């Protein structure tokens, strides 16, 4: 999978499809863009500093497959946390309703 970095265009950034990147550079005077196999190479091309990269990428997410795995993993943890919290809130509501009777 390729990553498309738009340095100068309507909205600079990294795009996952050529069609999305093309929308940013077509008809834009002086457009600068390039494709990469690794997302970290694309961030280097854009001169994103370490803070910008860490805001976008998690450790080990140097390609799309690893980024998707990371998102899925974090999503599962968040879902478990929400379910646990929802259960606690439901229990608290039940206790409050019982005490009001």
NORGI-V307519 format. One record per pair of residues at least 4 apart in sequence whose ideal C-beta (glycine too) atoms are under 8 Angstrom apart, sorted by the first residue. I is the first residue (numbers start at 0). J is the second residue. D is the distance in whole Angstrom. If there is no record, write none. Layout:
I&J&D + I&J&D
This chain:
0&15&7 + 0&36&8 + 0&62&7 + 0&63&5 + 0&64&8 + 1&17&8 + 1&34&5 + 1&35&7 + 1&36&6 + 2&13&5 + 2&14&7 + 2&15&7 + 2&34&7 + 2&35&5 + 2&36&8 + 2&37&7 + 2&38&5 + 2&40&8 + 2&41&4 + 2&63&8 + 3&13&7 + 3&14&4 + 3&15&7 + 3&16&7 + 3&17&6 + 3&19&7 + 3&20&4 + 3&32&6 + 3&33&8 + 3&34&5 + 3&35&8 + 3&41&8 + 4&12&8 + 4&13&5 + 4&14&8 + 4&20&8 + 4&32&6 + 4&33&6 + 4&34&8 + 4&35&6 + 4&41&4 + 4&42&8 + 4&44&5 + 4&45&5 + 5&10&7 + 5&11&5 + 5&12&6 + 5&13&8 + 5&14&7 + 5&20&6 + 5&23&5 + 5&24&6 + 5&30&7 + 5&31&8 + 5&32&5 + 6&11&6 + 6&31&4 + 6&32&6 + 6&33&8 + 6&44&7 + 6&45&6 + 7&11&7 + 7&27&7 + 7&29&6 + 7&30&6 + 7&31&4 + 7&32&8 + 8&20&8 + 8&23&4 + 8&24&4 + 8&27&5 + 8&30&5 + 8&31&8 + 8&32&6 + 9&22&7 + 9&23&5 + 9&24&8 + 9&27&6 + 10&23&5 + 11&23&8 + 11&45&7 + 12&23&8 + 12&45&8 + 13&38&6 + 13&41&5 + 13&42&7 + 13&45&7 + 13&55&8 + 14&19&4 + 14&20&4 + 14&23&7 + 15&19&7 + 15&63&7 + 16&20&7 + 17&21&6 + 17&34&8 + 18&22&7 + 19&23&7 + 20&24&7 + 20&32&6 + 21&25&5 + 23&27&7 + 23&30&8 + 23&32&8 + 24&30&4 + 24&32&5 + 33&41&8 + 33&44&6 + 35&40&4 + 35&41&4 + 35&44&7 + 36&40&7 + 36&62&8 + 37&41&7 + 37&61&5 + 37&62&6 + 38&42&6 + 38&56&7 + 38&60&7 + 38&61&6 + 38&62&6 + 38&63&7 + 38&66&7 + 39&43&6 + 39&52&7 + 39&56&7 + 39&61&5 + 40&44&6 + 41&45&7 + 42&47&4 + 42&51&7 + 42&52&5 + 42&55&7 + 42&56&7 + 43&47&8 + 47&51&4 + 47&52&5 + 47&55&8 + 48&52&7 + 49&53&6 + 50&54&6 + 51&55&7 + 52&56&6 + 56&60&5 + 56&61&7 + 56&66&7 + 57&66&8 + 57&69&5 + 57&73&8 + 59&65&5 + 59&69&7 + 60&65&5 + 60&66&4 + 60&69&5 + 61&65&6 + 62&66&7 + 63&67&6 + 64&68&6 + 65&69&6 + 66&70&6 + 67&71&6 + 68&72&6 + 69&73&6 + 70&74&6 + 71&75&7 + 72&76&7 + 73&77&6 + 74&78&6 + 75&79&7 + 76&80&6 + 77&81&6 + 78&82&6 + 79&83&6 + 80&84&6 + 81&85&6 + 82&86&6 + 83&87&7 + 84&88&6 + 85&89&6 + 86&90&6 + 87&91&6 + 88&92&6 + 89&93&6 + 90&94&7 + 91&95&6 + 92&96&6 + 93&97&6 + 94&98&6 + 95&99&6 + 96&100&7
